[in-house]
Amino acid sequence: MIQLIMLFVCSLALGVYLILADILRLPTRRVTKVILSVDKREKKKIRNFEVFTDELSMKMSKFVRLSDYDRRKIASKLKSTDIKLSPESFIARARVKAGLTLLWLFPVFLILPILFPIVIALSVAKYFKEIKSADKKMSQKRKDIEFELTRFVSTLTEELKANRNVLRILETYKKNAGKSFRDELEITVADMKSGSYESALTRFEARIGSSSLSGVVRGLIGVIRGDDSVVYFQMLSYDLKQLQLQRLKTITMKRPGKIRKYSFAILFCFLLTYLSVMFMEVMKNINNIF
């Protein structure tokens, strides 16, 4: 009986989806997958579930209302993290994925109603996970940039002794910079070429939101205004090196906790091997006795 009910629910859901897809004129899965695969910078394989959620998110984005401030804030995060969605589509995708998780309520209610609150909790967790995905990527990008600032400031200190052209220094450094820092430098360099140097650097600082980067930007603006900032960058380089050492110590302290579970696994394997040998010897002695 339960199998028949499950089959009926699945068939009904599929039929409703096909009817709505025809009414709303949704593109087919194959067409959407080809469109999403056009961007060569996207290396990961496009999955069918992502195609489906993106289709539904684009339709649901029409019902998302955001203030101008929230829209600009979310758009800046999406641009910095290379998420190719509009702010409305980003919010709609979080709601769609949470709603799709809620669909498990129907089979759970029929088979095991006690899991009803768990499905609701998973849906809420899914929503907040998707909403915070851009912040998580931005936080990781900020960490990557801050980790590279020590080398960048050391390079600036040496370059400023012979060259005070900030644009040329940034263009030269971005060729050997890490991916996260290089992407931001490309945006900043293009912004500097099309407008004010100080405004471009200020926007660079605002996008990342790092206190360490703020010190670097203040020094670069001072160079643009004609200040002799060599000593300033020398002191800043020393401070950043000390900060990097603290971060490396923190990472090192976390490593033992991560490898502890593997140590227990190795210990268990040694004990299992030892006990296996003992068991084989005992069985051999028993066979010799009898």
Contacts in CASP RR format, 6 or more apart in sequence:
PFRMAT RR
TARGET T0000
AUTHOR 0000-0000-0000
METHOD contacts of the structure
MODEL  1
MIQLIMLFVCSLALGVYLILADILRLPTRRVTKVILSVDKREKKKIRNFE
VFTDELSMKMSKFVRLSDYDRRKIASKLKSTDIKLSPESFIARARVKAGL
TLLWLFPVFLILPILFPIVIALSVAKYFKEIKSADKKMSQKRKDIEFELT
RFVSTLTEELKANRNVLRILETYKKNAGKSFRDELEITVADMKSGSYESA
LTRFEARIGSSSLSGVVRGLIGVIRGDDSVVYFQMLSYDLKQLQLQRLKT
ITMKRPGKIRKYSFAILFCFLLTYLSVMFMEVMKNINNIF
2 110 0 8 1.000
2 111 0 8 1.000
5 110 0 8 1.000
6 107 0 8 1.000
6 110 0 8 1.000
6 111 0 8 1.000
9 106 0 8 1.000
9 107 0 8 1.000
9 110 0 8 1.000
13 103 0 8 1.000
20 26 0 8 1.000
24 59 0 8 1.000
26 55 0 8 1.000
26 59 0 8 1.000
27 35 0 8 1.000
27 55 0 8 1.000
29 48 0 8 1.000
29 51 0 8 1.000
29 52 0 8 1.000
32 51 0 8 1.000
32 54 0 8 1.000
32 55 0 8 1.000
33 46 0 8 1.000
33 48 0 8 1.000
33 51 0 8 1.000
36 42 0 8 1.000
36 46 0 8 1.000
36 50 0 8 1.000
36 51 0 8 1.000
36 54 0 8 1.000
37 46 0 8 1.000
39 84 0 8 1.000
41 82 0 8 1.000
53 93 0 8 1.000
53 96 0 8 1.000
53 97 0 8 1.000
53 100 0 8 1.000
54 89 0 8 1.000
54 93 0 8 1.000
56 92 0 8 1.000
56 96 0 8 1.000
57 85 0 8 1.000
57 89 0 8 1.000
57 92 0 8 1.000
57 93 0 8 1.000
57 96 0 8 1.000
58 89 0 8 1.000
58 92 0 8 1.000
60 92 0 8 1.000
60 95 0 8 1.000
60 96 0 8 1.000
61 86 0 8 1.000
61 88 0 8 1.000
61 89 0 8 1.000
61 91 0 8 1.000
61 92 0 8 1.000
62 88 0 8 1.000
63 92 0 8 1.000
64 88 0 8 1.000
64 91 0 8 1.000
64 92 0 8 1.000
64 95 0 8 1.000
66 74 0 8 1.000
66 87 0 8 1.000
66 88 0 8 1.000
66 91 0 8 1.000
70 87 0 8 1.000
71 87 0 8 1.000
71 88 0 8 1.000
74 87 0 8 1.000
74 90 0 8 1.000
74 91 0 8 1.000
74 134 0 8 1.000
75 86 0 8 1.000
75 87 0 8 1.000
76 207 0 8 1.000
77 83 0 8 1.000
77 134 0 8 1.000
77 135 0 8 1.000
77 138 0 8 1.000
78 84 0 8 1.000
78 85 0 8 1.000
78 86 0 8 1.000
78 87 0 8 1.000
78 90 0 8 1.000
78 134 0 8 1.000
80 138 0 8 1.000
80 141 0 8 1.000
80 184 0 8 1.000
80 207 0 8 1.000
80 208 0 8 1.000
81 134 0 8 1.000
81 137 0 8 1.000
81 138 0 8 1.000
81 141 0 8 1.000
82 183 0 8 1.000
83 90 0 8 1.000
83 133 0 8 1.000
83 134 0 8 1.000
83 137 0 8 1.000
85 93 0 8 1.000
90 134 0 8 1.000
91 131 0 8 1.000
93 130 0 8 1.000
94 126 0 8 1.000
94 127 0 8 1.000
94 130 0 8 1.000
94 131 0 8 1.000
95 127 0 8 1.000
97 126 0 8 1.000
97 127 0 8 1.000
97 130 0 8 1.000
98 123 0 8 1.000
98 124 0 8 1.000
98 126 0 8 1.000
98 127 0 8 1.000
98 130 0 8 1.000
99 123 0 8 1.000
101 119 0 8 1.000
101 122 0 8 1.000
101 123 0 8 1.000
101 126 0 8 1.000
102 119 0 8 1.000
102 120 0 8 1.000
102 123 0 8 1.000
104 119 0 8 1.000
104 122 0 8 1.000
105 116 0 8 1.000
105 119 0 8 1.000
105 120 0 8 1.000
108 115 0 8 1.000
108 116 0 8 1.000
108 119 0 8 1.000
109 116 0 8 1.000
141 180 0 8 1.000
141 208 0 8 1.000
142 208 0 8 1.000
142 209 0 8 1.000
142 210 0 8 1.000
144 178 0 8 1.000
144 179 0 8 1.000
144 180 0 8 1.000
144 181 0 8 1.000
145 180 0 8 1.000
145 181 0 8 1.000
145 184 0 8 1.000
145 208 0 8 1.000
145 210 0 8 1.000
145 213 0 8 1.000
146 210 0 8 1.000
146 212 0 8 1.000
146 213 0 8 1.000
147 244 0 8 1.000
147 247 0 8 1.000
148 177 0 8 1.000
148 178 0 8 1.000
148 180 0 8 1.000
148 181 0 8 1.000
149 212 0 8 1.000
149 213 0 8 1.000
149 216 0 8 1.000
149 240 0 8 1.000
150 237 0 8 1.000
150 240 0 8 1.000
150 241 0 8 1.000
150 244 0 8 1.000
152 173 0 8 1.000
152 177 0 8 1.000
152 181 0 8 1.000
152 216 0 8 1.000
153 216 0 8 1.000
153 233 0 8 1.000
153 236 0 8 1.000
153 237 0 8 1.000
153 240 0 8 1.000
154 237 0 8 1.000
155 169 0 8 1.000
155 173 0 8 1.000
156 169 0 8 1.000
156 216 0 8 1.000
156 220 0 8 1.000
156 233 0 8 1.000
157 230 0 8 1.000
157 233 0 8 1.000
157 234 0 8 1.000
157 237 0 8 1.000
159 169 0 8 1.000
159 172 0 8 1.000
160 169 0 8 1.000
160 223 0 8 1.000
160 229 0 8 1.000
160 230 0 8 1.000
160 233 0 8 1.000
161 230 0 8 1.000
163 169 0 8 1.000
164 223 0 8 1.000
164 226 0 8 1.000
166 192 0 8 1.000
166 197 0 8 1.000
166 220 0 8 1.000
166 223 0 8 1.000
166 224 0 8 1.000
167 189 0 8 1.000
167 192 0 8 1.000
167 193 0 8 1.000
167 197 0 8 1.000
170 185 0 8 1.000
170 188 0 8 1.000
170 189 0 8 1.000
170 192 0 8 1.000
171 189 0 8 1.000
173 185 0 8 1.000
174 181 0 8 1.000
174 182 0 8 1.000
174 185 0 8 1.000
174 186 0 8 1.000
174 189 0 8 1.000
177 185 0 8 1.000
184 204 0 8 1.000
184 207 0 8 1.000
184 208 0 8 1.000
187 204 0 8 1.000
187 207 0 8 1.000
188 200 0 8 1.000
188 201 0 8 1.000
188 203 0 8 1.000
188 204 0 8 1.000
191 199 0 8 1.000
191 200 0 8 1.000
191 203 0 8 1.000
191 204 0 8 1.000
192 200 0 8 1.000
192 201 0 8 1.000
197 224 0 8 1.000
198 221 0 8 1.000
198 224 0 8 1.000
201 217 0 8 1.000
201 220 0 8 1.000
201 221 0 8 1.000
201 224 0 8 1.000
202 217 0 8 1.000
202 221 0 8 1.000
204 213 0 8 1.000
204 217 0 8 1.000
205 213 0 8 1.000
205 214 0 8 1.000
205 217 0 8 1.000
212 240 0 8 1.000
212 243 0 8 1.000
215 236 0 8 1.000
216 236 0 8 1.000
219 227 0 8 1.000
219 229 0 8 1.000
219 232 0 8 1.000
219 233 0 8 1.000
219 236 0 8 1.000
220 229 0 8 1.000
222 229 0 8 1.000
223 229 0 8 1.000
END
